[in-house]
Amino acid sequence: MPDDDGHPTPAEMDLRTVLHALADPLRFGVIAQFLREPADAERTCAYFELPVSKSTTSHHFKVMREAGLIRMIDHGNSRTAILRRGELDERFPGLLDLIAAD
């Protein structure tokens, strides 16, 4: 069962759900950008400068969070996202390597 913020445990991460989240070019680009950043990089949604409205950006990050690709961290009046690299590598070995190679 996902935690209170909607993050699934690694065992709950479903490959179909992850692939669905990655099928969107904007979301794929966010994950690819995270892979070019330091492993512990926390970024705001605005950092990625997606060419869509703020509400659509929020939707994209919700899809990635619910798939287990990212973890959202609450900082009181702001939130940042971090790629769940270790958990994704453990659950789906090689997936992030394929994204980084694209």
N, CA, C and O of each residue as an XYZ file, in Angstrom:
408
protein
N       0.848     -1.179      0.000
C       0.000      0.000      0.000
C       0.893      1.242      0.000
O       1.812      1.341      0.813
N       0.635      2.176     -0.893
C       1.445      3.398     -0.918
C       1.400      4.129      0.424
O       0.444      3.993      1.188
N       2.455      4.908      0.698
C       2.478      5.679      1.940
C       1.465      6.825      1.874
O       0.732      6.959      0.895
N       1.433      7.632      2.907
C       0.445      8.718      2.991
C       0.582      9.741      1.865
O      -0.378     10.441      1.540
N       1.764      9.829      1.274
C       1.991     10.774      0.180
C       1.841     10.133     -1.197
O       2.087     10.785     -2.211
N       1.443      8.870     -1.242
C       1.201      8.203     -2.517
C       2.411      7.538     -3.146
O       2.379      7.200     -4.329
N       3.478      7.345     -2.380
C       4.664      6.674     -2.908
C       4.532      5.168     -2.693
O       4.411      4.717     -1.554
N       4.553      4.380     -3.779
C       4.487      2.933     -3.591
C       5.812      2.385     -3.056
O       6.872      2.972     -3.275
N       5.737      1.273     -2.365
C       6.963      0.584     -1.960
C       7.568     -0.049     -3.211
O       6.863     -0.227     -4.205
N       8.855     -0.394     -3.188
C       9.432     -1.048     -4.368
C       8.669     -2.304     -4.797
O       8.519     -2.554     -5.993
N       8.197     -3.078     -3.854
C       7.456     -4.290     -4.194
C       6.136     -3.975     -4.898
O       5.623     -4.798     -5.656
N       5.592     -2.794     -4.649
C       4.331     -2.386     -5.268
C       4.515     -1.754     -6.643
O       3.542     -1.562     -7.373
N       5.748     -1.433     -6.999
C       5.997     -0.825     -8.307
C       5.710     -1.854     -9.395
O       6.276     -2.947     -9.412
N       4.820     -1.473    -10.295
C       4.382     -2.353    -11.375
C       5.037     -1.892    -12.676
O       5.002     -0.707    -13.007
N       5.628     -2.823    -13.404
C       6.329     -2.467    -14.637
C       5.412     -1.773    -15.625
O       5.827     -0.802    -16.258
N       4.181     -2.237    -15.781
C       3.252     -1.588    -16.725
C       2.989     -0.137    -16.337
O       2.925      0.736    -17.202
N       2.836      0.121    -15.047
C       2.583      1.474    -14.577
C       3.811      2.362    -14.799
O       3.682      3.518    -15.204
N       4.984      1.826    -14.536
C       6.227      2.575    -14.767
C       6.386      2.879    -16.245
O       6.718      4.005    -16.615
N       6.152      1.878    -17.098
C       6.295      2.098    -18.545
C       5.249      3.084    -19.061
O       5.539      3.884    -19.950
N       4.045      3.031    -18.515
C       3.014      4.005    -18.891
C       3.474      5.422    -18.542
O       3.320      6.343    -19.343
N       4.036      5.590    -17.347
C       4.525      6.908    -16.936
C       5.646      7.380    -17.857
O       5.721      8.563    -18.191
N       6.502      6.471    -18.262
C       7.632      6.824    -19.127
C       7.232      7.007    -20.591
O       8.010      7.545    -21.378
N       6.044      6.571    -20.958
C       5.605      6.669    -22.357
C       5.382      8.112    -22.793
O       5.465      8.422    -23.981
N       5.104      8.981    -21.852
C       4.915     10.390    -22.192
C       6.291     11.044    -22.377
O       7.150     10.917    -21.505
N       6.511     11.737    -23.492
C       7.826     12.338    -23.750
C       8.282     13.347    -22.685
O       9.474     13.427    -22.391
N       7.371     14.099    -22.117
C       7.766     15.060    -21.083
C       8.230     14.352    -19.819
O       9.239     14.732    -19.223
N       7.494     13.323    -19.411
C       7.887     12.577    -18.212
C       9.188     11.821    -18.453
O      10.050     11.772    -17.575
N       9.335     11.233    -19.639
C      10.581     10.551    -19.988
C      11.745     11.543    -19.897
O      12.815     11.216    -19.385
N      11.519     12.751    -20.398
C      12.555     13.777    -20.351
C      12.936     14.177    -18.940
O      14.107     14.433    -18.661
N      11.960     14.234    -18.047
C      12.242     14.565    -16.646
C      13.142     13.492    -16.043
O      14.131     13.807    -15.381
N      12.804     12.236    -16.268
C      13.603     11.149    -15.704
C      15.000     11.141    -16.331
O      15.991     10.939    -15.630
N      15.082     11.357    -17.636
C      16.392     11.426    -18.298
C      17.229     12.567    -17.716
O      18.434     12.411    -17.517
N      16.595     13.713    -17.443
C      17.313     14.840    -16.839
C      17.805     14.472    -15.447
O      18.945     14.778    -15.096
N      16.969     13.824    -14.653
C      17.396     13.377    -13.321
C      18.634     12.485    -13.430
O      19.530     12.563    -12.588
N      18.689     11.646    -14.450
C      19.822     10.733    -14.604
C      21.114     11.471    -14.961
O      22.202     10.922    -14.788
N      21.011     12.688    -15.448
C      22.198     13.501    -15.743
C      22.624     14.331    -14.531
O      23.664     14.989    -14.566
N      21.845     14.304    -13.487
C      22.112     15.063    -12.258
C      22.803     14.149    -11.239
O      22.806     12.929    -11.403
N      23.387     14.737    -10.186
C      23.921     13.906     -9.101
C      22.816     13.014     -8.530
O      21.642     13.382     -8.545
N      23.196     11.859     -8.036
C      22.222     10.854     -7.585
C      21.251     11.369     -6.526
O      20.101     10.930     -6.483
N      21.686     12.279     -5.683
C      20.825     12.761     -4.593
C      20.199     14.125     -4.897
O      19.756     14.824     -3.986
N      20.164     14.496     -6.169
C      19.641     15.813     -6.553
C      18.143     15.914     -6.284
O      17.355     15.078     -6.725
N      17.774     16.959     -5.550
C      16.365     17.289     -5.338
C      16.058     18.477     -6.224
O      16.785     19.470     -6.214
N      14.983     18.381     -6.991
C      14.620     19.450     -7.919
C      13.149     19.806     -7.763
O      12.318     18.939     -7.494
N      12.835     21.075     -7.933
C      11.439     21.496     -7.960
C      10.862     21.156     -9.336
O      11.606     20.918    -10.287
N       9.566     21.137     -9.430
C       8.915     20.894    -10.725
C       9.294     21.986    -11.726
O       9.483     21.705    -12.909
N       9.406     23.227    -11.255
C       9.724     24.353    -12.136
C      11.118     24.228    -12.741
O      11.370     24.771    -13.816
N      12.020     23.526    -12.074
C      13.389     23.349    -12.564
C      13.410     22.791    -13.989
O      14.280     23.146    -14.785
N      12.461     21.927    -14.305
C      12.463     21.230    -15.590
C      11.873     22.065    -16.734
O      11.973     21.686    -17.901
N      11.259     23.201    -16.391
C      10.717     24.124    -17.382
C       9.893     23.417    -18.461
O      10.122     23.606    -19.656
N       8.938     22.607    -18.025
C       8.072     21.902    -18.971
C       7.193     22.914    -19.707
O       6.711     23.870    -19.100
N       6.981     22.711    -21.007
C       6.212     23.677    -21.803
C       4.700     23.477    -21.684
O       3.984     23.447    -22.685
N       4.231     23.342    -20.451
C       2.811     23.122    -20.180
C       2.424     23.966    -18.970
O       3.285     24.551    -18.312
N       1.139     24.025    -18.682
C       0.662     24.815    -17.541
C       1.136     24.199    -16.220
O       1.573     23.049    -16.167
N       1.037     24.995    -15.168
C       1.440     24.533    -13.840
C       0.614     23.320    -13.413
O       1.151     22.388    -12.814
N      -0.687     23.323    -13.714
C      -1.538     22.196    -13.319
C      -1.168     20.926    -14.098
O      -1.224     19.824    -13.551
N      -0.796     21.078    -15.355
C      -0.389     19.918    -16.145
C       0.964     19.397    -15.655
O       1.189     18.187    -15.613
N       1.851     20.305    -15.290
C       3.130     19.887    -14.706
C       2.881     19.087    -13.438
O       3.489     18.037    -13.230
N       1.989     19.582    -12.590
C       1.650     18.861    -11.359
C       1.107     17.472    -11.670
O       1.439     16.503    -10.987
N       0.283     17.377    -12.686
C      -0.256     16.072    -13.085
C       0.872     15.124    -13.491
O       0.887     13.968    -13.071
N       1.806     15.599    -14.296
C       2.917     14.751    -14.729
C       3.720     14.244    -13.529
O       4.097     13.073    -13.485
N       3.977     15.111    -12.567
C       4.736     14.693    -11.397
C       3.930     13.729    -10.524
O       4.504     12.850     -9.882
N       2.630     13.884    -10.498
C       1.778     12.940     -9.760
C       1.857     11.555    -10.405
O       1.969     10.551     -9.700
N       1.799     11.493    -11.724
C       1.888     10.210    -12.423
C       3.233      9.541    -12.120
O       3.282      8.342    -11.848
N       4.319     10.313    -12.168
C       5.636      9.740    -11.879
C       5.753      9.292    -10.422
O       6.359      8.260    -10.132
N       5.176     10.066     -9.514
C       5.191      9.694     -8.095
C       4.415      8.415     -7.861
O       4.900      7.507     -7.186
N       3.210      8.334     -8.413
C       2.368      7.158     -8.194
C       2.944      5.911     -8.857
O       2.662      4.796     -8.421
N       3.749      6.086     -9.907
C       4.415      4.944    -10.548
C       5.631      4.494     -9.740
O       6.101      3.367     -9.899
N       6.137      5.365     -8.881
C       7.309      5.034     -8.079
C       8.612      5.548     -8.662
O       9.684      5.211     -8.159
N       8.545      6.352     -9.706
C       9.758      6.874    -10.329
C      10.435      7.947     -9.484
O      11.663      8.022     -9.435
N       9.644      8.767     -8.828
C      10.194      9.853     -8.022
C       9.570      9.832     -6.631
O       8.517      9.236     -6.404
N      10.252     10.497     -5.716
C       9.717     10.718     -4.376
C       9.595     12.221     -4.198
O      10.542     12.964     -4.453
N       8.432     12.660     -3.762
C       8.205     14.071     -3.486
C       8.540     14.331     -2.016
O       8.127     13.580     -1.133
N       9.290     15.399     -1.769
C       9.728     15.745     -0.420
C       9.118     17.090     -0.054
O       9.312     18.084     -0.754
N       8.383     17.110      1.043
C       7.700     18.320      1.504
C       8.670     19.156      2.330
O       9.277     18.660      3.280
N       8.810     20.426      1.962
C       9.677     21.361      2.688
C       8.846     22.494      3.303
O       9.309     23.631      3.396
N       7.648     22.184      3.708
C       6.776     23.201      4.295
C       6.010     23.954      3.231
O       4.892     23.578      2.880
N       6.612     25.027      2.710
C       5.916     25.825      1.700
C       6.346     25.476      0.269
O       5.949     26.156     -0.677
N       7.135     24.445      0.110
C       7.529     23.990     -1.224
C       7.771     22.486     -1.202
O       7.885     21.863     -0.147
N       7.845     21.932     -2.398
C       8.111     20.498     -2.529
C       9.185     20.298     -3.582
O       9.271     21.049     -4.554
N      10.000     19.278     -3.374
C      10.998     18.910     -4.366
C      10.808     17.442     -4.703
O      10.155     16.694     -3.976
N      11.390     17.055     -5.816
C      11.326     15.666     -6.258
C      12.738     15.113     -6.317
O      13.695     15.839     -6.587
N      12.856     13.824     -6.062
C      14.122     13.116     -6.176
C      13.852     11.792     -6.885
O      12.843     11.136     -6.627
N      14.747     11.412     -7.768
C      14.615     10.140     -8.479
C      14.891      8.999     -7.518
O      15.840      9.062     -6.737
N      14.080      7.965     -7.566
C      14.242      6.808     -6.686
C      15.195      5.805     -7.343
O      14.823      4.659     -7.590
N      16.417      6.241     -7.620
C      17.402      5.449     -8.366
C      17.641      4.062     -7.786
O      17.475      3.053     -8.471
N      18.031      4.024     -6.526
C      18.372      2.746     -5.906
C      17.214      1.771     -5.927
O      17.384      0.594     -6.247
N      16.043      2.264     -5.586
C      14.864      1.401     -5.556
C      14.483      0.934     -6.963
O      14.092     -0.218     -7.153
N      14.597      1.826     -7.945
C      14.276      1.445     -9.325
C      15.296      0.455     -9.876
O      14.931     -0.500    -10.562
N      16.581      0.685     -9.575
C      17.615     -0.247    -10.036
C      17.430     -1.638     -9.438
O      17.664     -2.652    -10.097
N      17.008     -1.663     -8.184
C      16.782     -2.948     -7.520
C      15.551     -3.657     -8.087
O      15.576     -4.864     -8.327
N      14.489     -2.905     -8.294
C      13.223     -3.491     -8.757
C      13.244     -3.820    -10.247
O      12.727     -4.857    -10.663
N      13.846     -2.930    -11.055
C      13.877     -3.106    -12.515
C      15.313     -2.912    -13.017
O      15.626     -1.881    -13.613
N      16.180     -3.894    -12.780
C      17.584     -3.748    -13.169
C      17.724     -3.406    -14.660
O      17.121     -4.050    -15.519
N      18.523     -2.390    -14.940
C      18.800     -1.997    -16.320
C      17.849     -0.975    -16.903
O      18.169     -0.375    -17.929
N      16.697     -0.750    -16.300
C      15.716      0.196    -16.853
C      16.290      1.604    -16.942
O      16.193      2.250    -17.986
N      16.882      2.078    -15.865
C      17.420      3.437    -15.884
C      18.609      3.557    -16.840
O      18.830      4.621    -17.418
N      19.375      2.474    -17.012
C      20.473      2.477    -17.981
C      19.932      2.676    -19.396
O      20.537      3.386    -20.201
N      18.808      2.058    -19.695
C      18.198      2.217    -21.023
C      17.735      3.655    -21.247
O      17.889      4.200    -22.340
N      17.174      4.258    -20.218
C      16.717      5.640    -20.332
C      17.907      6.564    -20.514
O      17.875      7.465    -21.352
N      18.957      6.344    -19.734
C      20.146      7.197    -19.827
C      20.828      7.070    -21.178
O      21.448      8.025    -21.646
N      20.725      5.920    -21.807
C      21.381      5.684    -23.103
C      20.613      6.294    -24.263
O      21.158      6.424    -25.359
N      19.369      6.669    -24.047
C      18.542      7.207    -25.137
C      18.969      8.583    -25.541
O      18.375      9.173    -26.443
